[in-house]
């Protein structure tokens, strides 16, 4: 089964699939573009192809082309630093990187070929693999893989989340049980496609909705697009809703039926201001790359505003104590989920679904509680992840970079509350020479050369000691 063939086998070819800055694209026109692009890519079955491309029509066409041609899509997020991109190539054993939308690769490849798709040119860089990957390629191929998305996981080390074509289909079908997205919907899109494409854009295309691509994050621009195109669905992070609700022009839009907030905890001021401006509540959801969209605060069956609602159809949730027993109603414990469309495997270290799940359940790494109706409130991460405007930063990764600076003996990175982004990384530094601590500007430059911009700490504090556990590990707050 190929998810792209499935999309086009059930679509209305005359209906509008996408609206972008230069016009609209019907499903029939999109299929023609994708088939032409797939013929140019020709990756071969289960060949891994990285896609380095910004948001836009090009990202959608070339992503679908890789999938339709039998390749495995590996999105390369635009914010990744050069060392992070190199690490992704090594970990996945990428066969090729496809650059489109004006992007190019940062190093020379053994072979480079232009792909001349009218209006959407791209370049294919091949021969990047220099060593055999450390995962079983035959086991990966046996899954009929469609996508490998990189997430730092619960240990702070990058791991490729593998999703097959069938898993994607199961996931986007189940995830839509309460979204009810379908023909006639116009979804206003502004999230980064490299992080959300497979579970969101594919869901909209599969169910016949129109996706309106908004290039700007500014509240006024998003509002004008919502109003002009009579948008029916918003799917965004709290960061976007804060900007939208603060827009002086903002007012109720009669066509808007659903506004889903995901990727980070929803602050109460944002929830209140949005409802006051638009007369519509924000519906929190919990999206997890390993699981899909299992939890949604359904406006048809609303739960308290600060919850992520109840499990969507086909999903189950349990809150457990450290011994694995269910906790009483209202008490906090580890959140476990079960349902369709869960991760097929972790790429590195290779871990198939059966070994990843615990008796069929996925441990999310979130602390949560449930009320008497089953509505779930998130209390924070079991681990130390920092959510920066919906983007996940892991302290261990940042600390590794900081500790590599010659003037730093040791560091600890924590989350600092921020009114717009939710949290930002902040670092405590033990200088190698207490008499000559490193300058903040030098530490920022050191981090920017090695990390994505959102991971760079914006506050540095010099300390003489760092709190440790009895076993000598950094104490996380």
N, C-alpha and C positions, 0 to 999 in steps of 0.2 A: 504494500500500500504506500502510495506517495501522497502526502498531505496537500501538495499543490495541485495535483491532478484531481484530488477530491474536491478542492475548492471550486475549480473551474467546471467540474462535471455537474455541479448543482446550482451554478449562478445564473442570474438573469443577465445575459450579455449586453443588453441595452441599458441596464441600470448603472448609475454612477458609483464607481468604487472608491475613487479618490478625488479630492479637491485640493489643489496646491496653488501656489502664488501665481502660476501661469495659466491656470485653467482647470478643467476637469478631465478625468479619465474613466471611461466606462469599463465594466468587467471584460467586455470583449476586447477593447483596446489594450487593457492590462495583460490579458492572456497573450495577445500577439507580441507585445513587448517582451514578456517573460520567455516565451518560446524562442524568440530571436536571440535573446541574451543567453539562454541555456545552450543554444547551438554554438555560441562563441566560447563559452566557458569550458564545456566538455570535460568536467573533472574526472569522470569515470566513477564507477560504483564505490561508495564509502571513502572517497578521497577527501581529506580534510582541507577545507579552503577558508582562510581567514578573510573577513570583509572589513576593510577600513574605509568607512564612508560616513559622512554626517547625516543627520535627519533629512528626510525628503523623499521625493519620488525615486531617485536613484537607489537609495538604500532598500526600498521595498522591491523594486524590480530585480536588482542583482541578488538580493537574499532569496527571493522566490526562484530565481534562475538556478542558483547553486543547488537548491533543494530539488527542483524538478529534474535537473540533470543527474541526480543521484549522488551529489556531493554531500558532505557533512559541513554545515555552516558553523563557523567559529567567529562570532562578532568580536572585533577589536575596538574596544571603546575609544573614542577620540581623545579622552582625557588621559589615557595611559602615557606615561613617560617612555622614553626610548628603552631604558633598561627593563621596564615592565613589559613592553612589547617583545623584547628579546626573550624574556623568561617565558612568555606565553608560547612563542614559537618552539622553544626547547621542550616545554612540558607536553605540548600536544603533538610534537613532531609534525608540524604543519607542512603539507606538501606545497602549498601556494598561498599567496595573499593577493586578494583582488582589491585594488584601490579605485574608488570612484568618488563622484561629487566634489572633485577638485583636490582630493587628498593624494598623497604619494607616500611611499615607504621611505623610512629614514636611512636605510642602508641599501647598498647595491646588491641585487640578486644575480645569480648565475645566468638566468634567462628572464627577459622581460618582453612582453608582447602587448601591443595596443589592442583593445577590443572596441571595434568601431560600431557601436550601437547609436544610431542617429539621435542626437539630443542628449544622450546619456553615456558619453564615452567612459571607458575604464581602462585600467592597465592591470595585467596579470603578471605577477612576479612568481617565478617557480624555481625549484632547486634550492629552497631554503633549508631543507632538512639536511643536517650534517651527521646526526647520530640516530640510532634506532630509539624510539620512545620506550619508556619503562612500563608500558601497559601492554596487555596481550591484544594485538591488532585483530586476530581472528575472533576473539570474544567480542570486541567492539563491533566488528562487521556483522556478527550474528544477530545483533540487536536491531538491524536496519536503522542505524542512527540518523537523525535529522539535524540535531543541534548539540553543540557543546558550549555551555555558558560558564564563564568563570566566576566563581564566588569564593570568598576567602574562607567560607565554612566556619566551624566553631573553634578551630585551632589557630586561625589567623594565617594559615598557609593556603595558597591558591589551589583550588581543586576544580577540575572540570566537571560540571553537572551534565550528564549525558541524557538526552531525551530522544526517543525513537519517533518515527512517523506515527505509529499507532498510539503512543503515549501522548503526543501532542494532540491528536484527534480526541482521545479520551478526556484530556485535560480541558481543552477549550469548550467541549460539549458540556462537561460537568460544571465548569466555571460560569457558564451562561444560564444556569438553572434559575437564578434569581435576578441576574442582570436583565434578562429578557431582551437582549439586543437582537435586532432583526431588520428586515426590509423596512425602509422609511426612517430608520434612525440615522442621525448625523452626529458622529462622535468627534468632538473637538480634541485634537491630539497635540500634546506639547512635551511629553516625556521623552527621554533619550531612547531611541530605537535599539541601540546596541545592548541595552539592558532589558527592554520590555517588548521587543518586536514579536517574539515567537508566541507569547501567550496572549498578547493584546491585539496587535494588528491582524494576526492570523485568525483570532476569534471573530473580529469584525468582518473580515473578508468571507470567512466560512458561513457566517449567518446573514450575508447579503447587505450589511450596513454600509453607509458612506463614511469614510474617514476624512475629516477636514484637517489638513496639515497646517499648523500654526508655527511660523518660524520664530516668533518672539515670545519671551516670557513676561513681558511687561503687561501689567494688568489692563491698561487701556487698549492695547492691541488685541489681547485675548478677548476682551469684552466685545470689541467691534466685530471680531470674527464670529463669536457666538451669536451676536445679534443679527449680523448680515446673512449668515447661512442658516438661521433658525435652528441652531444646535439643539439636540435633544439629550445628549449625554456628555458630561465632563468626566474625565478620568485622569487624575493628577495628584501631585503631592501637596501636603499642607503649605509648602513654600509657595506654590502657584496660587492656591486659594487665598493666602494672605495678601498677595499682590493684587489679585482680582477684587477681593472685598474692599481693599483700600482705594480702588479706583473711583474718582469722583463721579464718573459717568455711570457707575454700576447701578442697575435697577432690575426688577424682575423681568425675565424673558419668558413669555408664555409657552414657548416650545420646549423649554428645558424641563425634563422629567426626572433626571437622575444625575447626581454629582457624587462621584465616588472618590474618597480620600484614601490614599495608600502610600506605601513606601516609608512612612514615618508616623510617629504618634501625632494625633491631632490636638493642638493646643486649644484650650477652651476659648480664648479671645477670638481665634480664627473661626471656630465653629459658630460663635454668637454673631460675629460681624457678618459672616456670609449669610446666615439665615435672615438677619435684619435687612441686608441689601437685596437679597434675591427671593426671599419668602419661601425658601426651600432648604431643608436640612442637609448637611453633609453626611453621607453614609460612609462610615469607616469600614475598611476591608483589610484583611491580612493576606498579602501576597507573598509567597515564598517560592524561590526558584525551584526548590526540590519538590514542592507540593502543588503549585498553581495558586488558585484563589479559593481556599477552602472555607473562609469565614467572611461574612458580609452582613453589615447592619442593614437589613432589608427595609426600605421605607414602607413596604406593604405590611410588614410585621415588625414595627420598630422596637428596638431595644434602647437602653440608655445611651445618650449621645456619645459618651466616652468609651463605649464598648466597641468591639469589632463584630458584634452581633453573634448569631448562632451559625452552626455549620450549614453550608449549602447542601442541597439534595445530594445524597450519595456519600457525604463525608461524615465522619464522627470525630469528636474531640474528648479527651480526658485530661484532667488535672491530677497529677500524682505527687506523692511525697517522695523523699529520697529512697525509700524502700520499695517504691513501685506501687504502693496502694493508693486508691482514690482518696483525695482530701475532701473534707466536708464542704458544703456549700459556703461560699464566701471566703474560704481560706486560699492562700497562695501556694502554688506548687509548680512543677514542671508541666508544660503544655505538650501533649502528644496528639498526633493527628493520624487519621486513616482515611483512605479514599482512593478514587481513580486518578490516573495520570501522574502518579508519583515517579520520582527520578528512577531511571533504568539502571544507572551506575554512576559512580564517581571515577573519574579518569585516573587521577594520581593522588594517592596510591589506589590501584584498581580495586574497586569495591562494588560488586554487583548488588542489585536491589535487595536480594534475599539476605545478604550480610549487613546491609546498611540499616534495614528496618529491624525493630525489636518486636518479634512475634507479630509482624504485620503493621506495627505502629512506627511513626516517624517522630523522633524526639526533636522538637523545633529549636531548643536552646532558649526559649522564652519562658519567663515566669509569668503566670497568669492566675486568675480566679474566675469562677463562674457563679452567677446568681441562681436563684431558684428556677428561673425560666430557661437556663442554659446559656444566657448571654455571657460572653467572655470579655473580661477586661485584662489588658496586658499590663504587667507591673514592671517590666524591664527585661533585659537580657540576662540569662544565666551566665553568659560570658561577657566580654568587655567591649563589644562592638560599639562604635560611635556612629550615629546616624546624622549625616551632614546634608540637610535638605533632601533626604531620600536616598543619598549615596552612602554606602557603608565603608567606614574606615576602621581598620583593626590596629589597636595600639602596638601589638607585637611587631607588625610590619614597619610601623613608623619608628619604633624604638631601635630596630635593627639598623635602620639608616642613620639615626642620630648617633648611635653608639659607634658607628664607623668614622665619625668625625674625630680627628686627632685631638681636639681640645675637650672631648666629652669622655668621661670615665664611665658614666652610667646614666640612664634616663628612664623616666616613666611618663607615659602619655595617658591622659584622662579626657573625659568629655567636659567641655565648658558650655553652659547654657548660652544660647544666642537667640535674640528676639525674632530673627528672620529664618535662620537655617535650622533651628531646633537645638543643635549642638555643633561645636567645632572642636578640633583637637587642641589641647594645651599640653605643654611639656614641662616637666621638672628635670633639671639638669644638675648632675654632680660634675663639676669641671675637673679635668685631668690635673690642672694646676689651679688651686683655689685663688692664688694671687693674680691669675690672668684668665678669668672666665671668658668663654667665647662670646663674640658679639652676636646679638640677635640677627642682624642683617646677614651675617655669615652663615648662621644655622639655617635661616630661611633659604638662602641661595643653595646650600648643600642639599636640603630636602627637595627643592624645586627641580634640581637636576636629576633626581632619582625617583620622585613620587608624582602621582597625579596631583593637580593643584588643590583639590578639596581635602587631601590628606595632610597638607603642610600645616603644622601648628601655627597658630596666630598669636600665641602667648607663650613666653618662656620664663621660667622662674629658676633661679640658681639656688640649690639646696646643698646641705652638707651630707645628708643621709636620705635614704628612701625606705619606706616601711616594707618589711618582708614578713612572709609567713614563717612558721617554725622550721620549714624545710628549706628556707632560703629563697623562695620565689617571691617576686614582686607582689605586694598586696594590692589587689584591685578594689576600688571603691565603687 
